[in-house]
Amino acid sequence: MEFDCIIRPDSNPDNMDRSSILFLCTHNSARSQLAEAIMRHHFGDRFDVYSAGTERTFVKPEVPIVLDESGISIEGLTSKTTADLGDPVMDYVVTVCDDAKENCPYQPARKRVIHQAFKDPSSETSSQEARLDAFRKTRDEISQWILGTFAPEMMDQR
């Protein structure tokens, strides 16, 4: 199967050895936003990083708070759908919630489609501090998974 080379406006055509990765979730408001920012922070030199949802909503206000606590940039984080991205074919597609895996239209990947579900921190409603703690926990779980999965030495083993 052949794929046409997709050059996105924000891609660097002089650096074609970069891989592209898309994190998918239902609303593109929490987990996929966290994953996009964390991946870009750690591996933005090797990956063009995107996130999208099955429907566009808004970025949860806790996302920038917990990212800022870790020194991770929130620049460019907005809720979007794959259609907003122009329905590109990515090297890696990662679904980060079970609902996206079940309800997303099939999103092909050049190299690998990965499903790695994380608990939705938005489901915590007992108090604002408990909610922030839930977002922190999800941030840390996503960060650990990304580092363990996409670090160069891990990629060489695949």
C-alpha positions in Angstrom: 0.0 0.0 0.0 1.4 3.4 -0.9 0.7 6.7 0.7 1.1 10.2 -0.7 3.4 12.4 1.2 1.4 14.9 3.1 3.1 18.2 3.8 1.3 20.1 6.4 1.8 23.9 6.7 3.5 23.5 10.1 5.7 20.6 8.9 9.3 21.2 8.0 9.9 19.7 4.5 13.6 19.8 5.0 13.3 17.4 7.9 11.4 14.5 6.4 12.8 12.0 8.9 10.4 13.3 11.6 7.5 11.0 12.3 3.9 12.2 12.8 1.7 11.2 15.7 -2.0 11.8 16.4 -3.6 11.4 19.8 -7.3 10.7 19.6 -10.0 11.0 22.3 -13.7 11.7 22.2 -13.8 15.5 23.0 -10.2 16.4 22.6 -10.5 18.3 25.8 -8.3 16.5 28.4 -6.4 13.3 27.8 -5.5 13.8 24.2 -4.5 17.5 24.9 -2.3 16.3 27.8 -0.7 13.7 25.5 -0.1 16.2 22.7 1.6 18.7 25.0 3.7 16.0 26.8 4.8 14.3 23.5 5.8 17.7 22.0 7.7 18.6 25.2 9.7 15.4 25.3 10.0 14.5 21.6 9.0 17.5 19.5 12.4 17.4 17.9 11.5 13.9 16.4 7.7 14.0 16.0 5.1 16.3 14.5 2.5 16.0 17.2 -1.3 16.5 16.9 -4.4 15.7 18.8 -8.1 15.5 17.8 -11.4 14.2 18.9 -14.6 12.7 17.5 -16.2 16.0 18.3 -14.8 19.5 19.1 -15.5 21.0 22.5 -13.0 23.0 24.6 -9.8 22.3 26.5 -10.6 21.7 30.1 -9.3 24.5 32.4 -7.3 22.0 34.5 -5.2 21.0 31.5 -3.1 24.2 31.3 -2.8 24.3 35.1 -1.3 20.8 35.4 0.9 21.2 32.3 2.3 24.5 33.6 3.1 22.8 37.0 5.4 20.5 35.0 6.9 23.2 32.9 5.2 22.0 29.7 4.1 24.5 27.1 0.4 24.9 26.3 1.0 26.8 23.2 -1.4 25.8 20.4 -3.7 23.6 22.4 -7.2 23.9 21.1 -10.0 21.3 20.7 -10.3 20.0 17.2 -11.5 17.1 15.1 -9.6 15.1 12.6 -11.5 17.0 9.9 -10.0 20.2 11.3 -6.6 18.7 10.6 -7.5 17.9 7.0 -7.8 14.1 7.8 -4.1 13.4 7.3 -2.6 10.0 7.4 -0.1 9.9 10.4 2.7 7.6 11.1 1.3 6.8 14.5 -2.3 7.1 15.8 -2.9 6.6 19.5 -6.4 6.4 21.0 -6.3 7.4 24.6 -9.8 6.5 25.7 -12.0 3.5 25.1 -14.8 5.6 23.7 -12.5 7.0 20.9 -11.4 3.5 20.1 -15.0 2.3 19.8 -16.5 5.4 18.1 -13.8 7.0 16.0 -14.0 6.4 12.3 -11.1 4.2 11.4 -8.0 6.4 11.4 -5.2 4.7 9.5 -1.5 5.0 10.4 1.5 4.5 8.2 3.4 2.6 11.0 1.1 1.7 13.9 -2.3 2.3 15.5 -2.0 2.0 19.3 -4.8 1.9 21.9 -3.7 3.1 25.4 -6.7 4.1 27.5 -6.3 6.5 30.5 -9.0 7.2 33.0 -10.9 10.4 32.3 -9.9 13.0 35.0 -13.0 15.0 34.1 -15.1 12.4 35.8 -13.8 13.6 39.2 -16.4 16.0 40.6 -16.1 15.8 44.4 -14.0 19.0 44.7 -11.8 21.3 42.6 -8.7 20.0 44.5 -9.7 16.4 43.9 -10.3 17.2 40.2 -6.8 18.8 39.9 -5.3 15.8 41.6 -7.1 13.6 39.0 -5.7 15.7 36.2 -2.2 15.5 37.7 -2.4 11.7 38.0 -3.5 11.4 34.4 -0.8 13.8 33.3 1.8 11.7 35.1 0.5 8.4 33.7 0.5 9.7 30.2 4.0 11.1 30.6 5.3 7.8 31.9 3.6 5.9 29.1 5.0 8.3 26.4 8.5 8.2 27.8 8.4 4.4 28.0 7.0 4.0 24.5 8.6 6.7 22.4 12.0 7.2 23.9 14.6 6.6 21.1 15.9 3.4 22.8 12.4 2.0 23.0 11.7 2.9 19.3 14.8 1.0 18.3 13.4 -2.2 19.8 10.2 -2.0 17.7 
